[in-house]
């Protein structure tokens, strides 16, 4: 079964899991899940499984669906915190139904992962649990830094390590573990996924500075308002320490950041620095894959790393 066929099986399972005996919960869950998205995380699960020699696709499809549900649930909760109105090209759940129902939708999707993970071993469940814990920790650190109006480079990397890279790592670890891969292969895939996750998030934050809502399919400028766009492009030894508010009015930026935003008007240089760092991390990810035996799945993982850093949305 090809990866694309497997992803279709994941898609069907996602919509099945979204159904509830409460029609409104079904409607809200299907609203965000049926909007699509990159499906990068389930693809990572499937590719890691195949690259590690896995043959039984049926055993890995629910794992791929579980990580996508957790990811989507965090997006619903993020949109509440960020007051986002656009996600995956659609009106956000909180914008259409309000924050209370959006909170319940995210909670509902989180809990449905228990059902998907129930047949699996404690080892596999713990992999996903650890990633979920780090997701919440990362979001907490991000909101805390935003409210304080200060986000330094170290804190930024701590946030994206937890909020983005941790789930990427779990994806490859789940796929490779259920395939029965040796430890050194699992470790290589973990390193690949960690660096890929960092690169992905840096590009995401850079695009928040340089793109628009129509291209992104979500609100632009939110990361900048939280200071994340600034830290994403900050680089040791570089003159550029912050960027102009390209998409966000300075009035929406926390006070302690405003002076820094207005004092340095070099967004293009900053964006180039961010992209260069993402490419460096992608190269590290590619190096990790050398531990794995040659395969079509390994080639697709390599292609995925390149796509992550060259994308425009």
C-alpha positions as CSV (number, residue, x, y, z in Angstrom):
1,X,0.0,0.0,0.0
2,X,1.4,3.4,-1.0
3,X,1.9,6.2,1.5
4,X,-0.9,8.2,-0.2
5,X,-3.3,5.3,0.0
6,X,-2.4,4.9,3.7
7,X,-3.0,8.6,4.3
8,X,-6.5,8.2,2.8
9,X,-7.1,5.4,5.3
10,X,-5.9,7.8,8.0
11,X,-8.3,10.5,6.7
12,X,-11.3,8.1,6.8
13,X,-10.4,7.1,10.4
14,X,-10.1,10.8,11.4
15,X,-13.6,11.6,10.3
16,X,-14.9,8.4,11.9
17,X,-13.4,9.3,15.2
18,X,-14.8,12.8,15.0
19,X,-18.4,11.5,15.2
20,X,-20.2,12.0,18.5
21,X,-23.6,11.2,19.9
22,X,-23.8,14.9,20.4
23,X,-24.4,16.4,16.9
24,X,-22.8,19.7,17.7
25,X,-19.5,18.0,18.8
26,X,-19.5,16.1,15.5
27,X,-20.1,19.2,13.5
28,X,-17.4,21.2,15.2
29,X,-14.8,18.4,15.1
30,X,-15.6,17.6,11.4
31,X,-15.3,21.3,10.6
32,X,-11.7,21.5,11.5
33,X,-10.6,17.9,10.6
34,X,-12.3,17.9,7.1
35,X,-10.5,21.2,6.3
36,X,-7.4,19.1,5.6
37,X,-4.0,20.5,6.4
38,X,-0.5,19.3,5.6
39,X,-1.0,15.9,7.3
40,X,2.7,16.1,7.9
41,X,2.6,14.3,11.2
42,X,0.7,11.2,10.1
43,X,3.0,11.1,7.0
44,X,6.0,11.0,9.4
45,X,4.5,8.0,11.3
46,X,3.8,6.1,8.0
47,X,7.2,6.9,6.5
48,X,9.1,6.1,9.7
49,X,7.3,2.8,9.9
50,X,8.1,1.9,6.2
51,X,11.7,3.1,6.5
52,X,12.1,0.9,9.6
53,X,10.9,-2.2,7.6
54,X,7.3,-2.2,8.7
55,X,5.0,-4.2,6.5
56,X,1.6,-4.1,8.3
57,X,0.0,-0.8,7.4
58,X,-3.1,-1.6,9.4
59,X,-1.1,-1.6,12.6
60,X,0.2,2.0,12.1
61,X,-2.8,3.8,10.6
62,X,-4.5,4.4,14.0
63,X,-1.2,5.7,15.4
64,X,-1.0,8.2,12.5
65,X,-4.6,9.3,13.1
66,X,-3.9,9.7,16.8
67,X,-1.0,12.1,16.4
68,X,-3.0,14.2,13.8
69,X,-6.0,14.4,16.2
70,X,-3.7,15.6,19.0
71,X,-2.1,18.1,16.7
72,X,-5.5,19.4,15.5
73,X,-6.8,19.6,19.1
74,X,-3.8,21.9,20.0
75,X,-4.7,24.1,17.0
76,X,-8.2,24.5,18.2
77,X,-6.9,25.5,21.7
78,X,-4.2,27.7,20.2
79,X,-6.9,29.7,18.2
80,X,-8.7,30.3,21.5
81,X,-5.5,31.7,23.1
82,X,-4.5,33.7,20.1
83,X,-8.0,34.9,19.2
84,X,-7.4,33.4,15.7
85,X,-10.2,33.6,13.2
86,X,-8.8,31.6,10.3
87,X,-7.4,28.1,10.3
88,X,-6.7,25.8,7.3
89,X,-8.5,28.3,5.1
90,X,-11.7,28.2,7.2
91,X,-13.2,30.1,10.0
92,X,-11.8,28.8,13.3
93,X,-14.0,26.9,15.7
94,X,-13.8,29.6,18.3
95,X,-14.7,32.3,15.8
96,X,-17.8,30.4,14.6
97,X,-19.1,28.8,17.8
98,X,-17.3,30.7,20.5
99,X,-14.4,29.9,22.9
100,X,-16.4,27.6,25.3
101,X,-17.4,25.3,22.5
102,X,-14.0,25.4,20.9
103,X,-12.4,24.4,24.3
104,X,-14.8,21.5,24.5
105,X,-14.0,20.5,20.9
106,X,-10.3,20.4,21.6
107,X,-10.9,18.4,24.7
108,X,-13.1,16.0,22.9
109,X,-10.5,15.3,20.2
110,X,-7.8,14.9,22.9
111,X,-9.9,12.2,24.6
112,X,-10.7,10.4,21.4
113,X,-7.0,9.5,21.2
114,X,-7.5,7.3,24.2
115,X,-9.8,5.1,22.1
116,X,-7.3,4.9,19.3
117,X,-4.4,4.1,21.5
118,X,-6.2,1.6,23.8
119,X,-5.2,-1.5,21.8
120,X,-1.5,-0.6,21.8
121,X,1.3,-1.4,24.3
122,X,2.1,0.8,27.3
123,X,5.4,1.6,25.5
124,X,3.6,3.2,22.6
125,X,1.1,5.0,24.8
126,X,3.9,6.5,26.8
127,X,5.6,7.8,23.7
128,X,2.4,9.8,22.8
129,X,1.8,10.8,26.5
130,X,5.3,12.3,26.8
131,X,4.8,14.3,23.6
132,X,1.4,15.6,24.8
133,X,2.9,16.7,28.1
134,X,5.6,18.6,26.2
135,X,3.0,20.2,24.0
136,X,1.2,21.7,27.0
137,X,4.5,22.8,28.5
138,X,5.5,24.5,25.3
139,X,2.3,26.3,25.0
140,X,2.5,27.5,28.6
141,X,6.0,28.8,28.1
142,X,4.9,30.6,25.0
143,X,2.0,32.4,26.7
144,X,4.1,33.2,29.7
145,X,6.8,34.8,27.5
146,X,4.2,36.7,25.5
147,X,2.6,38.2,28.6
148,X,6.0,39.1,30.0
149,X,6.8,40.7,26.6
150,X,10.3,39.1,26.5
151,X,11.3,36.1,24.5
152,X,15.0,35.4,24.2
153,X,16.6,32.9,21.8
154,X,17.0,30.1,24.3
155,X,13.4,30.3,25.5
156,X,12.2,30.3,21.9
157,X,14.1,27.1,21.1
158,X,12.8,25.5,24.3
159,X,9.3,26.4,23.2
160,X,9.5,25.0,19.7
161,X,11.4,21.9,21.0
162,X,8.4,21.1,23.2
163,X,5.5,22.5,21.1
164,X,6.5,21.3,17.7
165,X,9.6,19.0,17.6
166,X,8.4,16.8,20.5
167,X,5.4,15.6,18.5
168,X,7.5,15.1,15.3
169,X,9.8,12.9,17.4
170,X,6.8,10.9,18.7
171,X,5.6,10.3,15.2
172,X,8.8,8.7,14.0
173,X,9.3,6.8,17.3
174,X,5.7,5.4,17.1
175,X,6.1,4.3,13.5
176,X,9.6,2.7,14.0
177,X,8.8,1.1,17.3
178,X,5.7,-0.7,16.1
179,X,7.7,-1.9,13.1
180,X,10.2,-3.5,15.5
181,X,13.1,-1.4,14.4
182,X,16.5,-1.7,16.2
183,X,17.4,1.0,18.7
184,X,19.9,2.7,16.5
185,X,17.3,3.2,13.7
186,X,14.8,4.6,16.2
187,X,17.5,6.9,17.6
188,X,18.4,8.1,14.1
189,X,14.7,8.8,13.3
190,X,14.3,10.6,16.5
191,X,17.3,12.9,15.6
192,X,15.9,13.4,12.1
193,X,12.4,14.3,13.5
194,X,13.7,16.7,16.2
195,X,15.7,18.8,13.7
196,X,13.0,18.6,11.2
197,X,10.5,19.9,13.8
198,X,12.7,22.8,14.7
199,X,13.2,23.7,11.0
200,X,9.5,23.4,10.3
201,X,8.6,25.8,13.1
202,X,11.3,28.3,12.3
203,X,10.0,28.5,8.7
204,X,6.4,28.7,10.1
205,X,7.4,31.7,12.2
206,X,9.4,33.3,9.3
207,X,6.3,32.9,7.0
208,X,4.3,34.7,9.7
209,X,6.5,37.6,9.0
210,X,6.7,37.4,5.2
211,X,3.4,36.0,4.0
212,X,-0.3,36.7,4.2
213,X,-3.4,35.1,5.6
214,X,-4.7,33.9,2.2
215,X,-1.4,32.1,1.4
216,X,-1.0,30.7,4.9
217,X,-4.6,29.6,5.4
218,X,-4.5,31.1,8.9
219,X,-4.1,34.5,10.5
220,X,-0.7,36.1,9.8
221,X,1.2,38.2,12.4
222,X,0.1,36.3,15.5
223,X,3.6,34.9,16.1
224,X,5.0,38.4,15.7
225,X,2.6,39.8,18.3
226,X,3.7,37.1,20.7
227,X,7.4,37.8,20.0
228,X,8.0,34.4,18.4
229,X,8.7,35.8,14.9
230,X,11.4,38.0,16.4
231,X,13.1,35.1,18.2
232,X,12.8,32.9,15.2
233,X,15.1,35.1,13.2
234,X,17.4,36.1,16.0
235,X,20.9,34.7,15.5
236,X,24.0,34.7,17.6
237,X,26.4,37.4,16.5
238,X,23.9,38.9,14.1
239,X,23.1,42.6,14.1
240,X,19.4,41.9,13.6
241,X,17.7,41.3,16.9
242,X,14.1,42.0,16.0
243,X,12.0,42.9,13.0
244,X,9.5,45.5,12.0
245,X,5.9,44.7,12.6
246,X,5.2,43.7,9.0
247,X,1.6,42.4,9.5
248,X,0.7,43.6,13.0
249,X,0.0,47.1,14.1
250,X,2.5,48.1,16.8
251,X,-0.5,48.8,19.0
252,X,-1.2,45.1,19.2
253,X,2.3,44.2,20.3
254,X,3.0,43.8,24.0
255,X,4.6,47.1,25.4
256,X,8.1,45.8,26.2
257,X,8.5,44.6,22.6
258,X,7.2,47.7,20.9
259,X,10.4,49.8,21.1
260,X,12.5,46.9,19.8
261,X,10.1,46.4,16.9
262,X,10.1,50.0,15.8
263,X,13.8,50.5,16.3
264,X,15.1,48.1,13.7
265,X,13.6,48.0,10.2
266,X,15.4,45.1,8.6
267,X,12.8,42.4,8.1
268,X,14.3,40.9,4.9
269,X,17.7,40.4,6.5
270,X,16.0,38.8,9.5
271,X,13.9,36.5,7.3
272,X,17.1,35.3,5.5
273,X,18.8,34.6,8.8
274,X,15.8,32.5,9.9
275,X,15.7,30.6,6.6
276,X,19.4,29.9,6.8
277,X,19.0,28.4,10.3
278,X,16.1,26.2,9.1
279,X,18.2,24.9,6.2
280,X,21.1,24.1,8.6
281,X,18.7,22.1,10.8
282,X,17.3,20.3,7.8
283,X,20.8,19.3,6.8
284,X,21.3,17.8,10.3
285,X,18.0,15.9,9.8
286,X,19.2,14.5,6.5
287,X,22.5,13.4,8.0
288,X,20.7,11.3,10.6
289,X,18.9,9.3,7.9
290,X,22.2,7.9,6.7
291,X,22.0,5.3,9.6
292,X,18.9,3.8,7.9
293,X,19.2,1.3,5.0
294,X,18.3,2.7,1.6
295,X,14.6,2.5,0.7
296,X,11.9,4.5,-1.0
297,X,10.6,5.6,2.4
298,X,14.0,7.0,3.4
299,X,14.1,8.9,0.1
300,X,10.7,10.3,0.9
301,X,11.8,11.4,4.3
302,X,14.8,13.1,2.7
303,X,12.4,14.9,0.2
304,X,10.2,15.9,3.1
305,X,13.0,17.6,4.9
306,X,13.7,19.7,1.8
307,X,10.0,20.5,1.3
308,X,9.7,21.8,4.9
309,X,12.3,24.5,4.4
310,X,11.3,25.6,0.9
311,X,7.5,25.8,1.4
312,X,5.5,29.0,1.2
313,X,2.7,28.1,3.5
